[in-house]
Amino acid sequence: MERDTFRPWIRAHEVGEYEFCARAWWHRRQGHHSARQEDAEQGRRFHARFAQGRRWGDRLLALAALLLAVGLLVIGRALAFR
């Protein structure tokens, strides 16, 4: 049986790269290199700020859920001992 040379393999680390920025992953797979390194660096900074914002948002959401649970617990205890 002949090996399929037309279908390139996608490596595990590329899945994360694709999830982060599909367009950049595709360009990298095609062997394209940015002639505008300044724009590429600006894009990397944008993505880093975006990821940081997502992490803060996730943390704030977890904190809100925790505070809601504590508040419901306090209200439940107050009503139970009434």
MOUR-V907108 format. One record per pair of residues at least 12 apart in sequence whose C-alpha atoms are under 10 Angstrom apart, sorted by the first residue. I is the first residue (numbers start at 1). GAP is how many residues later the second one is. Records with the same first field share a line. If there is no record, write none. Layout:
I->GAP, GAP
//
This chain:
8->21
10->19
14->15
20->27, 31
21->26
24->16, 19
//
